[in-house]
Amino acid sequence: MGKVVRFAVSVEKELFDKFESIIKKGSFANRSQGISNLIKEYLVQNEWLSGRQVAGAITIVYEHTKRELVKKLLSTQHKYHHNIISTQHIHLDHSNCLEVVVVKGNPANIEKLFLELKSTKHIKHIALAVTTTGSKIP
Ligand code: NI
């Protein structure tokens, strides 16, 4: 952790009370950690919007018995191989698979990859978790 600064903020009481109730539930160790996390969340979101390098993970659940679906998922991933750091395939049961695709790169490209994967017919669920590469977040 770098140098710590103290600052005072003014917010509406209702907003403060709601935030305090979340802190008390144990979501954060204390108010400072809660505010720090919110600021980091905002910085990560800003990285996505400003076109810098970002990282993330795409999770996909599908049935491997659907051959056309598997073919399409693979060809899409090869198309965006520059943005894919790694993939992990987990056999959830006899027919269901979970694939985790770890991505890095320009947010517009990551978004395109995600939307192309999402457009694959018969996927059961797909989600994109976006994060930072860490280089711009203290
Ligand atoms: Ni599988």
Backbone and ligand atoms as CSV (ligand in chain L), in Angstrom:
chain,resi,resn,atom,element,x,y,z
A,1,MET,N,N,0.853,-1.191,0.000
A,1,MET,CA,C,0.000,0.000,0.000
A,1,MET,C,C,0.884,1.234,0.000
A,2,GLY,N,N,0.523,2.228,-0.815
A,2,GLY,CA,C,1.270,3.480,-0.891
A,2,GLY,C,C,0.926,4.407,0.257
A,3,LYS,N,N,1.292,5.662,0.068
A,3,LYS,CA,C,1.021,6.675,1.087
A,3,LYS,C,C,-0.494,6.836,1.263
A,4,VAL,N,N,-0.921,6.964,2.496
A,4,VAL,CA,C,-2.359,7.084,2.782
A,4,VAL,C,C,-2.724,8.558,2.975
A,5,VAL,N,N,-3.843,8.974,2.403
A,5,VAL,CA,C,-4.330,10.339,2.628
A,5,VAL,C,C,-5.694,10.271,3.317
A,6,ARG,N,N,-5.966,11.295,4.108
A,6,ARG,CA,C,-7.276,11.396,4.742
A,6,ARG,C,C,-8.033,12.517,4.053
A,7,PHE,N,N,-9.325,12.304,3.826
A,7,PHE,CA,C,-10.132,13.370,3.252
A,7,PHE,C,C,-11.545,13.273,3.798
A,8,ALA,N,N,-12.207,14.404,3.843
A,8,ALA,CA,C,-13.586,14.442,4.344
A,8,ALA,C,C,-14.531,14.521,3.150
A,9,VAL,N,N,-15.615,13.782,3.234
A,9,VAL,CA,C,-16.617,13.854,2.169
A,9,VAL,C,C,-17.985,14.166,2.775
A,10,SER,N,N,-18.810,14.816,2.002
A,10,SER,CA,C,-20.174,15.109,2.430
A,10,SER,C,C,-21.138,14.381,1.508
A,11,VAL,N,N,-22.001,13.571,2.098
A,11,VAL,CA,C,-23.013,12.871,1.307
A,11,VAL,C,C,-24.358,12.977,2.024
A,12,GLU,N,N,-25.434,12.695,1.311
A,12,GLU,CA,C,-26.765,12.708,1.921
A,12,GLU,C,C,-26.815,11.651,3.021
A,13,LYS,N,N,-27.539,11.953,4.097
A,13,LYS,CA,C,-27.609,11.045,5.241
A,13,LYS,C,C,-28.148,9.666,4.854
A,14,GLU,N,N,-29.179,9.659,4.030
A,14,GLU,CA,C,-29.793,8.395,3.614
A,14,GLU,C,C,-28.758,7.498,2.910
A,15,LEU,N,N,-27.954,8.119,2.045
A,15,LEU,CA,C,-26.915,7.393,1.320
A,15,LEU,C,C,-25.865,6.858,2.294
A,16,PHE,N,N,-25.453,7.712,3.240
A,16,PHE,CA,C,-24.468,7.336,4.241
A,16,PHE,C,C,-24.975,6.165,5.085
A,17,ASP,N,N,-26.248,6.248,5.535
A,17,ASP,CA,C,-26.830,5.184,6.367
A,17,ASP,C,C,-26.846,3.845,5.641
A,18,LYS,N,N,-27.201,3.873,4.361
A,18,LYS,CA,C,-27.219,2.631,3.576
A,18,LYS,C,C,-25.814,2.052,3.456
A,19,PHE,N,N,-24.842,2.929,3.212
A,19,PHE,CA,C,-23.447,2.493,3.101
A,19,PHE,C,C,-22.972,1.908,4.426
A,20,GLU,N,N,-23.293,2.584,5.532
A,20,GLU,CA,C,-22.904,2.113,6.865
A,20,GLU,C,C,-23.501,0.738,7.165
A,21,SER,N,N,-24.753,0.527,6.747
A,21,SER,CA,C,-25.384,-0.770,7.030
A,21,SER,C,C,-24.684,-1.889,6.269
A,22,ILE,N,N,-24.173,-1.576,5.072
A,22,ILE,CA,C,-23.413,-2.575,4.299
A,22,ILE,C,C,-22.087,-2.867,4.995
A,23,ILE,N,N,-21.433,-1.831,5.483
A,23,ILE,CA,C,-20.162,-1.992,6.207
A,23,ILE,C,C,-20.383,-2.881,7.437
A,24,LYS,N,N,-21.475,-2.608,8.165
A,24,LYS,CA,C,-21.759,-3.361,9.398
A,24,LYS,C,C,-22.059,-4.830,9.132
A,25,LYS,N,N,-22.564,-5.114,7.923
A,25,LYS,CA,C,-22.835,-6.521,7.570
A,25,LYS,C,C,-21.536,-7.282,7.316
A,26,GLY,N,N,-20.420,-6.542,7.254
A,26,GLY,CA,C,-19.123,-7.194,7.094
A,26,GLY,C,C,-18.619,-7.274,5.668
A,27,SER,N,N,-19.240,-6.542,4.748
A,27,SER,CA,C,-18.766,-6.558,3.358
A,27,SER,C,C,-17.356,-5.992,3.244
A,28,PHE,N,N,-17.038,-5.042,4.107
A,28,PHE,CA,C,-15.704,-4.441,4.129
A,28,PHE,C,C,-15.233,-4.396,5.580
A,29,ALA,N,N,-13.910,-4.371,5.765
A,29,ALA,CA,C,-13.362,-4.335,7.115
A,29,ALA,C,C,-13.752,-3.041,7.826
A,30,ASN,N,N,-13.788,-1.951,7.079
A,30,ASN,CA,C,-14.149,-0.655,7.660
A,30,ASN,C,C,-14.569,0.310,6.540
A,31,ARG,N,N,-14.962,1.511,6.952
A,31,ARG,CA,C,-15.443,2.510,6.003
A,31,ARG,C,C,-14.373,2.859,4.956
A,32,SER,N,N,-13.114,3.004,5.397
A,32,SER,CA,C,-12.028,3.366,4.465
A,32,SER,C,C,-11.844,2.302,3.384
A,33,GLN,N,N,-11.893,1.037,3.799
A,33,GLN,CA,C,-11.740,-0.034,2.813
A,33,GLN,C,C,-12.914,-0.036,1.833
A,34,GLY,N,N,-14.108,0.249,2.348
A,34,GLY,CA,C,-15.299,0.316,1.501
A,34,GLY,C,C,-15.170,1.408,0.448
A,35,ILE,N,N,-14.758,2.590,0.883
A,35,ILE,CA,C,-14.599,3.716,-0.047
A,35,ILE,C,C,-13.471,3.411,-1.046
A,36,SER,N,N,-12.356,2.845,-0.566
A,36,SER,CA,C,-11.241,2.479,-1.458
A,36,SER,C,C,-11.710,1.523,-2.545
A,37,ASN,N,N,-12.497,0.509,-2.146
A,37,ASN,CA,C,-13.007,-0.454,-3.126
A,37,ASN,C,C,-13.909,0.212,-4.159
A,38,LEU,N,N,-14.747,1.130,-3.709
A,38,LEU,CA,C,-15.633,1.831,-4.639
A,38,LEU,C,C,-14.819,2.665,-5.630
A,39,ILE,N,N,-13.784,3.329,-5.138
A,39,ILE,CA,C,-12.931,4.139,-6.024
A,39,ILE,C,C,-12.232,3.237,-7.048
A,40,LYS,N,N,-11.727,2.076,-6.589
A,40,LYS,CA,C,-11.066,1.141,-7.509
A,40,LYS,C,C,-12.039,0.630,-8.561
A,41,GLU,N,N,-13.257,0.340,-8.104
A,41,GLU,CA,C,-14.303,-0.131,-9.017
A,41,GLU,C,C,-14.553,0.919,-10.103
A,42,TYR,N,N,-14.589,2.169,-9.691
A,42,TYR,CA,C,-14.810,3.272,-10.620
A,42,TYR,C,C,-13.636,3.394,-11.591
A,43,LEU,N,N,-12.404,3.231,-11.092
A,43,LEU,CA,C,-11.213,3.322,-11.944
A,43,LEU,C,C,-11.197,2.202,-12.990
A,44,VAL,N,N,-11.575,1.001,-12.570
A,44,VAL,CA,C,-11.622,-0.132,-13.505
A,44,VAL,C,C,-12.662,0.126,-14.588
A,45,GLN,N,N,-13.822,0.607,-14.173
A,45,GLN,CA,C,-14.889,0.933,-15.131
A,45,GLN,C,C,-14.407,1.982,-16.123
A,46,ASN,N,N,-13.676,2.960,-15.609
A,46,ASN,CA,C,-13.146,4.028,-16.447
A,46,ASN,C,C,-12.117,3.496,-17.442
A,47,GLU,N,N,-11.322,2.507,-17.025
A,47,GLU,CA,C,-10.364,1.882,-17.940
A,47,GLU,C,C,-11.093,1.242,-19.105
A,48,TRP,N,N,-12.232,0.586,-18.809
A,48,TRP,CA,C,-13.010,-0.051,-19.870
A,48,TRP,C,C,-13.546,0.967,-20.849
A,49,LEU,N,N,-13.952,2.115,-20.308
A,49,LEU,CA,C,-14.540,3.126,-21.175
A,49,LEU,C,C,-13.488,3.903,-21.953
A,50,SER,N,N,-12.279,3.999,-21.408
A,50,SER,CA,C,-11.277,4.849,-22.053
A,50,SER,C,C,-10.386,4.118,-23.058
A,51,GLY,N,N,-10.635,2.837,-23.290
A,51,GLY,CA,C,-9.932,2.131,-24.349
A,51,GLY,C,C,-8.533,1.658,-24.014
A,52,ARG,N,N,-8.171,1.597,-22.752
A,52,ARG,CA,C,-6.855,1.082,-22.384
A,52,ARG,C,C,-6.888,-0.443,-22.347
A,53,GLN,N,N,-5.762,-1.042,-21.976
A,53,GLN,CA,C,-5.669,-2.493,-21.826
A,53,GLN,C,C,-6.462,-2.931,-20.606
A,54,VAL,N,N,-7.284,-3.922,-20.778
A,54,VAL,CA,C,-8.053,-4.457,-19.661
A,54,VAL,C,C,-7.921,-5.977,-19.639
A,55,ALA,N,N,-8.376,-6.567,-18.554
A,55,ALA,CA,C,-8.365,-8.026,-18.441
A,55,ALA,C,C,-9.749,-8.483,-18.005
A,56,GLY,N,N,-10.003,-9.763,-18.130
A,56,GLY,CA,C,-11.302,-10.270,-17.718
A,56,GLY,C,C,-11.399,-11.764,-17.902
A,57,ALA,N,N,-12.564,-12.292,-17.563
A,57,ALA,CA,C,-12.809,-13.725,-17.734
A,57,ALA,C,C,-14.222,-13.926,-18.268
A,58,ILE,N,N,-14.309,-14.752,-19.296
A,58,ILE,CA,C,-15.616,-15.098,-19.858
A,58,ILE,C,C,-15.918,-16.525,-19.434
A,59,THR,N,N,-17.065,-16.736,-18.825
A,59,THR,CA,C,-17.462,-18.097,-18.452
A,59,THR,C,C,-18.616,-18.527,-19.358
A,60,ILE,N,N,-18.530,-19.745,-19.839
A,60,ILE,CA,C,-19.553,-20.264,-20.755
A,60,ILE,C,C,-19.977,-21.655,-20.282
A,61,VAL,N,N,-21.276,-21.865,-20.198
A,61,VAL,CA,C,-21.795,-23.196,-19.874
A,61,VAL,C,C,-22.576,-23.700,-21.085
A,62,TYR,N,N,-22.238,-24.905,-21.531
A,62,TYR,CA,C,-22.901,-25.479,-22.703
A,62,TYR,C,C,-22.798,-27.000,-22.679
A,63,GLU,N,N,-23.549,-27.635,-23.591
A,63,GLU,CA,C,-23.483,-29.092,-23.716
A,63,GLU,C,C,-22.528,-29.455,-24.854
A,64,HIS,N,N,-21.551,-30.293,-24.562
A,64,HIS,CA,C,-20.546,-30.633,-25.573
A,64,HIS,C,C,-21.114,-31.505,-26.687
A,65,THR,N,N,-22.306,-32.090,-26.462
A,65,THR,CA,C,-22.924,-32.944,-27.477
A,65,THR,C,C,-23.433,-32.121,-28.663
A,66,LYS,N,N,-23.565,-30.838,-28.483
A,66,LYS,CA,C,-24.009,-29.967,-29.588
A,66,LYS,C,C,-22.775,-29.565,-30.410
A,67,ARG,N,N,-22.472,-30.396,-31.410
A,67,ARG,CA,C,-21.231,-30.272,-32.186
A,67,ARG,C,C,-21.065,-28.909,-32.870
A,68,GLU,N,N,-22.149,-28.398,-33.447
A,68,GLU,CA,C,-22.058,-27.113,-34.157
A,68,GLU,C,C,-21.693,-25.986,-33.196
A,69,LEU,N,N,-22.260,-26.057,-32.000
A,69,LEU,CA,C,-21.979,-25.064,-30.957
A,69,LEU,C,C,-20.489,-25.101,-30.589
A,70,VAL,N,N,-19.962,-26.284,-30.365
A,70,VAL,CA,C,-18.549,-26.440,-29.984
A,70,VAL,C,C,-17.645,-25.907,-31.099
A,71,LYS,N,N,-17.995,-26.219,-32.352
A,71,LYS,CA,C,-17.224,-25.760,-33.508
A,71,LYS,C,C,-17.197,-24.230,-33.574
A,72,LYS,N,N,-18.363,-23.631,-33.341
A,72,LYS,CA,C,-18.482,-22.164,-33.408
A,72,LYS,C,C,-17.692,-21.506,-32.264
A,73,LEU,N,N,-17.793,-22.075,-31.057
A,73,LEU,CA,C,-17.044,-21.516,-29.921
A,73,LEU,C,C,-15.541,-21.552,-30.188
A,74,LEU,N,N,-15.079,-22.671,-30.754
A,74,LEU,CA,C,-13.642,-22.819,-31.036
A,74,LEU,C,C,-13.192,-21.856,-32.121
A,75,SER,N,N,-13.966,-21.738,-33.195
A,75,SER,CA,C,-13.523,-20.867,-34.288
A,75,SER,C,C,-13.537,-19.401,-33.845
A,76,THR,N,N,-14.505,-19.025,-33.012
A,76,THR,CA,C,-14.528,-17.646,-32.492
A,76,THR,C,C,-13.299,-17.399,-31.627
A,77,GLN,N,N,-12.958,-18.365,-30.786
A,77,GLN,CA,C,-11.792,-18.190,-29.912
A,77,GLN,C,C,-10.495,-18.105,-30.723
A,78,HIS,N,N,-10.403,-18.884,-31.794
A,78,HIS,CA,C,-9.204,-18.794,-32.633
A,78,HIS,C,C,-9.123,-17.446,-33.328
A,79,LYS,N,N,-10.279,-16.920,-33.718
A,79,LYS,CA,C,-10.331,-15.611,-34.386
A,79,LYS,C,C,-9.763,-14.514,-33.475
A,80,TYR,N,N,-10.001,-14.650,-32.175
A,80,TYR,CA,C,-9.549,-13.633,-31.217
A,80,TYR,C,C,-8.362,-14.148,-30.377
A,81,HIS,N,N,-7.535,-15.001,-30.959
A,81,HIS,CA,C,-6.445,-15.608,-30.173
A,81,HIS,C,C,-5.490,-14.583,-29.573
A,82,HIS,N,N,-5.384,-13.398,-30.177
A,82,HIS,CA,C,-4.502,-12.362,-29.621
A,82,HIS,C,C,-5.005,-11.833,-28.279
A,83,ASN,N,N,-6.300,-11.970,-28.046
A,83,ASN,CA,C,-6.905,-11.456,-26.815
A,83,ASN,C,C,-7.109,-12.536,-25.755
A,84,ILE,N,N,-6.833,-13.790,-26.109
A,84,ILE,CA,C,-7.085,-14.881,-25.160
A,84,ILE,C,C,-5.773,-15.366,-24.554
A,85,ILE,N,N,-5.670,-15.231,-23.238
A,85,ILE,CA,C,-4.451,-15.640,-22.522
A,85,ILE,C,C,-4.492,-17.141,-22.263
A,86,SER,N,N,-5.645,-17.622,-21.814
A,86,SER,CA,C,-5.782,-19.062,-21.563
A,86,SER,C,C,-7.253,-19.449,-21.529
A,87,THR,N,N,-7.498,-20.732,-21.699
A,87,THR,CA,C,-8.857,-21.252,-21.544
A,87,THR,C,C,-8.774,-22.490,-20.656
A,88,GLN,N,N,-9.834,-22.674,-19.890
A,88,GLN,CA,C,-9.908,-23.869,-19.057
A,88,GLN,C,C,-11.255,-24.530,-19.318
A,89,HIS,N,N,-11.212,-25.817,-19.552
A,89,HIS,CA,C,-12.442,-26.560,-19.831
A,89,HIS,C,C,-12.704,-27.511,-18.667
A,90,ILE,N,N,-13.888,-27.403,-18.108
A,90,ILE,CA,C,-14.250,-28.276,-16.981
A,90,ILE,C,C,-15.478,-29.095,-17.388
A,91,HIS,N,N,-15.403,-30.420,-17.227
A,91,HIS,CA,C,-16.552,-31.280,-17.512
A,91,HIS,C,C,-17.416,-31.299,-16.261
A,92,LEU,N,N,-18.537,-30.590,-16.285
A,92,LEU,CA,C,-19.383,-30.465,-15.094
A,92,LEU,C,C,-20.118,-31.766,-14.785
A,93,ASP,N,N,-20.580,-32.436,-15.831
A,93,ASP,CA,C,-21.237,-33.739,-15.682
A,93,ASP,C,C,-21.151,-34.461,-17.028
A,94,HIS,N,N,-22.031,-35.430,-17.299
A,94,HIS,CA,C,-21.958,-36.195,-18.545
A,94,HIS,C,C,-22.096,-35.328,-19.791
A,95,SER,N,N,-22.912,-34.278,-19.703
A,95,SER,CA,C,-23.106,-33.484,-20.921
A,95,SER,C,C,-22.737,-32.001,-20.806
A,96,ASN,N,N,-22.720,-31.466,-19.595
A,96,ASN,CA,C,-22.464,-30.030,-19.438
A,96,ASN,C,C,-20.988,-29.709,-19.222
A,97,CYS,N,N,-20.568,-28.631,-19.877
A,97,CYS,CA,C,-19.187,-28.172,-19.770
A,97,CYS,C,C,-19.172,-26.722,-19.318
A,98,LEU,N,N,-18.129,-26.372,-18.591
A,98,LEU,CA,C,-17.888,-24.980,-18.208
A,98,LEU,C,C,-16.553,-24.595,-18.820
A,99,GLU,N,N,-16.559,-23.521,-19.564
A,99,GLU,CA,C,-15.312,-23.041,-20.128
A,99,GLU,C,C,-15.032,-21.663,-19.549
A,100,VAL,N,N,-13.786,-21.455,-19.109
A,100,VAL,CA,C,-13.363,-20.155,-18.602
A,100,VAL,C,C,-12.319,-19.628,-19.579
A,101,VAL,N,N,-12.628,-18.514,-20.193
A,101,VAL,CA,C,-11.735,-17.912,-21.186
A,101,VAL,C,C,-11.166,-16.637,-20.574
A,102,VAL,N,N,-9.869,-16.643,-20.307
A,102,VAL,CA,C,-9.239,-15.468,-19.695
A,102,VAL,C,C,-8.750,-14.546,-20.810
A,103,VAL,N,N,-9.160,-13.301,-20.739
A,103,VAL,CA,C,-8.899,-12.364,-21.834
A,103,VAL,C,C,-8.115,-11.141,-21.371
A,104,LYS,N,N,-7.435,-10.530,-22.338
A,104,LYS,CA,C,-6.682,-9.301,-22.065
A,104,LYS,C,C,-6.588,-8.518,-23.367
A,105,GLY,N,N,-6.699,-7.199,-23.259
A,105,GLY,CA,C,-6.552,-6.389,-24.469
A,105,GLY,C,C,-7.433,-5.172,-24.474
A,106,ASN,N,N,-7.596,-4.604,-25.657
A,106,ASN,CA,C,-8.439,-3.436,-25.831
A,106,ASN,C,C,-9.893,-3.779,-25.487
A,107,PRO,N,N,-10.545,-2.961,-24.667
A,107,PRO,CA,C,-11.909,-3.299,-24.253
A,107,PRO,C,C,-12.894,-3.485,-25.403
A,108,ALA,N,N,-12.711,-2.730,-26.487
A,108,ALA,CA,C,-13.619,-2.871,-27.639
A,108,ALA,C,C,-13.485,-4.271,-28.244
A,109,ASN,N,N,-12.246,-4.789,-28.320
A,109,ASN,CA,C,-12.032,-6.138,-28.861
A,109,ASN,C,C,-12.591,-7.212,-27.931
A,110,ILE,N,N,-12.407,-7.008,-26.632
A,110,ILE,CA,C,-12.915,-7.973,-25.652
A,110,ILE,C,C,-14.445,-8.021,-25.740
A,111,GLU,N,N,-15.038,-6.863,-25.870
A,111,GLU,CA,C,-16.499,-6.765,-25.995
A,111,GLU,C,C,-16.974,-7.490,-27.265
A,112,LYS,N,N,-16.249,-7.287,-28.366
A,112,LYS,CA,C,-16.603,-7.941,-29.633
A,112,LYS,C,C,-16.522,-9.461,-29.490
A,113,LEU,N,N,-15.430,-9.932,-28.882
A,113,LEU,CA,C,-15.258,-11.370,-28.648
A,113,LEU,C,C,-16.424,-11.899,-27.810
A,114,PHE,N,N,-16.742,-11.196,-26.731
A,114,PHE,CA,C,-17.822,-11.626,-25.843
A,114,PHE,C,C,-19.156,-11.704,-26.599
A,115,LEU,N,N,-19.463,-10.666,-27.362
A,115,LEU,CA,C,-20.743,-10.644,-28.078
A,115,LEU,C,C,-20.808,-11.736,-29.141
A,116,GLU,N,N,-19.665,-12.014,-29.768
A,116,GLU,CA,C,-19.638,-13.074,-30.780
A,116,GLU,C,C,-19.847,-14.452,-30.138
A,117,LEU,N,N,-19.206,-14.667,-28.993
A,117,LEU,CA,C,-19.411,-15.931,-28.271
A,117,LEU,C,C,-20.865,-16.036,-27.815
A,118,LYS,N,N,-21.388,-14.914,-27.323
A,118,LYS,CA,C,-22.758,-14.870,-26.800
A,118,LYS,C,C,-23.798,-15.174,-27.877
A,119,SER,N,N,-23.458,-14.837,-29.115
A,119,SER,CA,C,-24.416,-15.055,-30.208
A,119,SER,C,C,-24.474,-16.520,-30.639
A,120,THR,N,N,-23.592,-17.364,-30.084
A,120,THR,CA,C,-23.586,-18.795,-30.415
A,120,THR,C,C,-24.876,-19.440,-29.913
A,121,LYS,N,N,-25.551,-20.111,-30.829
A,121,LYS,CA,C,-26.841,-20.728,-30.474
A,121,LYS,C,C,-26.682,-21.860,-29.466
A,122,HIS,N,N,-27.646,-21.999,-28.566
A,122,HIS,CA,C,-27.776,-23.086,-27.592
A,122,HIS,C,C,-26.817,-23.026,-26.400
A,123,ILE,N,N,-26.123,-21.883,-26.221
A,123,ILE,CA,C,-25.316,-21.723,-25.004
A,123,ILE,C,C,-26.295,-21.639,-23.835
A,124,LYS,N,N,-25.971,-22.298,-22.722
A,124,LYS,CA,C,-26.872,-22.238,-21.562
A,124,LYS,C,C,-26.687,-20.951,-20.777
A,125,HIS,N,N,-25.421,-20.532,-20.616
A,125,HIS,CA,C,-25.153,-19.273,-19.912
A,125,HIS,C,C,-23.778,-18.756,-20.290
A,126,ILE,N,N,-23.654,-17.455,-20.398
A,126,ILE,CA,C,-22.355,-16.843,-20.659
A,126,ILE,C,C,-22.284,-15.541,-19.870
A,127,ALA,N,N,-21.116,-15.279,-19.293
A,127,ALA,CA,C,-20.956,-14.047,-18.520
A,127,ALA,C,C,-19.533,-13.520,-18.696
A,128,LEU,N,N,-19.411,-12.211,-18.637
A,128,LEU,CA,C,-18.098,-11.568,-18.733
A,128,LEU,C,C,-17.826,-10.830,-17.423
A,129,ALA,N,N,-16.742,-11.172,-16.771
A,129,ALA,CA,C,-16.315,-10.451,-15.572
A,129,ALA,C,C,-15.138,-9.583,-15.983
A,130,VAL,N,N,-15.301,-8.289,-15.852
A,130,VAL,CA,C,-14.243,-7.390,-16.294
A,130,VAL,C,C,-13.415,-6.918,-15.108
A,131,THR,N,N,-12.137,-6.787,-15.354
A,131,THR,CA,C,-11.250,-6.275,-14.322
A,131,THR,C,C,-10.133,-5.482,-14.977
A,132,THR,N,N,-9.165,-5.122,-14.185
A,132,THR,CA,C,-8.062,-4.308,-14.681
A,132,THR,C,C,-6.812,-5.157,-14.868
A,133,THR,N,N,-5.889,-4.675,-15.681
A,133,THR,CA,C,-4.598,-5.353,-15.790
A,133,THR,C,C,-3.758,-5.033,-14.563
A,134,GLY,N,N,-4.209,-4.056,-13.792
A,134,GLY,CA,C,-3.533,-3.710,-12.542
A,134,GLY,C,C,-2.512,-2.597,-12.676
A,135,SER,N,N,-2.065,-2.321,-13.900
A,135,SER,CA,C,-0.969,-1.358,-14.069
A,135,SER,C,C,-1.382,0.085,-13.764
A,136,LYS,N,N,-2.672,0.393,-13.867
A,136,LYS,CA,C,-3.121,1.776,-13.629
A,136,LYS,C,C,-3.837,1.946,-12.285
A,137,ILE,N,N,-3.955,0.852,-11.533
A,137,ILE,CA,C,-4.662,0.909,-10.253
A,137,ILE,C,C,-3.641,0.798,-9.131
A,138,PRO,N,N,-3.628,1.785,-8.216
A,138,PRO,CA,C,-2.658,1.712,-7.099
A,138,PRO,C,C,-2.987,0.602,-6.109
L,1,NI,NI,NI,-16.531,-30.991,-21.251
